[in-house]
Amino acid sequence: RDNGRLQPAMRPLQTRGNGPCEWSHGEAFILDYRLFYMIQYAKTRGLTNLVLNTNGTRFSGEVAEWVMESGLDLLMFSLDGFTAPVFESVRVGANRAAVYANVERILELKARRGADVYPSGRA
């Protein structure tokens, strides 16, 4: 539910046309389920090319399902290093294996639903 706060917050994005609408205020997934209401609201208002960038640390199986159902157009993972020592020295407190498993989870879910299912993804 919006409670009157979501619509004013989304209003500045409504003028962007078909350019990418990116969340650039930190980790979007800290909003939990509220993020998906925001995405769905943006889609109902005619916004296209909705993009989220995540560090992958808050990406559970339930969140992966929400992302697939949300209408999001592009999901990007910012991976801070390939090896565990580098990754975990840059993203302090994060577990490289868990984050990479989160990336694999969304890719597997997308593959099960079909090649043309959004969101597309980049890492």
C-alpha positions in Angstrom: 0.0 0.0 0.0 1.1 3.5 -0.8 -0.3 5.5 2.2 0.1 8.7 0.2 3.9 8.7 0.1 4.8 6.6 -2.9 3.1 8.6 -5.6 4.8 11.9 -4.7 8.2 10.1 -4.5 7.7 8.6 -7.9 6.4 11.8 -9.6 9.8 13.1 -10.7 10.5 9.9 -12.6 7.3 10.2 -14.6 8.8 12.8 -16.9 11.8 10.6 -17.9 10.1 9.0 -20.9 11.8 5.9 -22.2 15.2 6.7 -20.7 16.4 4.4 -17.9 14.8 4.9 -14.5 17.6 3.9 -12.2 17.5 3.6 -8.4 20.7 5.4 -7.3 20.2 5.9 -3.6 22.1 3.0 -2.1 21.1 -0.6 -1.9 17.5 -0.7 -3.2 16.7 -4.1 -1.6 16.8 -2.7 1.9 13.2 -1.6 1.1 12.2 -5.3 1.0 8.7 -5.8 -0.4 8.0 -2.0 -0.6 10.5 -1.9 -3.5 8.3 -4.2 -5.6 5.2 -2.0 -5.0 7.3 0.9 -6.2 8.3 -1.0 -9.4 4.7 -2.1 -10.1 3.4 1.5 -9.5 6.0 2.9 -11.9 5.0 0.4 -14.5 1.3 1.3 -14.1 2.3 4.9 -14.6 3.8 4.1 -18.0 7.5 4.1 -17.0 9.7 1.8 -19.0 13.3 0.7 -18.8 13.3 0.3 -15.0 16.8 -0.5 -13.8 18.1 -1.6 -10.4 21.7 -2.1 -9.3 22.4 -4.4 -6.3 25.4 -5.6 -4.4 23.5 -8.9 -4.0 23.8 -9.2 -0.3 20.0 -8.9 0.4 18.8 -11.2 -2.3 17.0 -14.2 -0.9 14.9 -16.8 -2.8 11.8 -14.8 -2.0 13.3 -11.6 -3.4 14.3 -13.4 -6.5 10.7 -14.5 -7.1 9.5 -10.9 -6.4 12.0 -9.5 -9.0 10.8 -11.9 -11.6 7.2 -10.8 -11.0 7.8 -7.1 -10.5 8.1 -5.8 -14.1 11.7 -4.7 -13.6 13.5 -4.4 -16.9 17.2 -4.7 -15.9 18.9 -6.0 -12.8 22.6 -5.4 -12.4 24.8 -6.9 -9.8 27.9 -5.0 -8.6 30.4 -7.7 -7.7 33.3 -6.2 -5.8 35.8 -8.9 -6.6 36.2 -12.3 -8.1 38.1 -14.1 -5.4 36.7 -14.3 -1.8 39.6 -12.4 -0.2 39.3 -9.5 -2.6 35.5 -9.5 -2.6 35.3 -9.6 1.2 38.0 -7.0 1.8 36.0 -4.5 -0.4 32.5 -5.5 0.7 33.2 -5.7 4.4 30.8 -8.1 6.2 29.6 -9.7 3.0 30.1 -13.3 2.1 31.3 -13.8 -1.5 29.9 -17.4 -1.8 26.5 -16.2 -0.6 26.4 -13.2 -3.0 27.5 -15.3 -5.9 24.8 -17.9 -5.0 22.3 -15.1 -5.1 23.4 -14.2 -8.6 23.1 -17.8 -9.7 19.7 -18.1 -8.1 18.2 -15.3 -10.2 19.9 -16.7 -13.4 18.5 -20.2 -12.7 15.0 -18.8 -12.0 15.1 -16.8 -15.2 16.3 -19.9 -17.2 13.4 -22.0 -15.8 10.9 -19.3 -16.8 12.2 -18.9 -20.3 14.8 -17.0 -22.2 12.6 -14.0 -23.0 11.6 -13.3 -19.3 12.7 -10.1 -17.8 14.5 -8.7 -16.0 17.6 -9.0 -18.1 20.8 -9.0 -16.1 24.4 -7.9 -16.0 27.2 -8.6 -13.6 
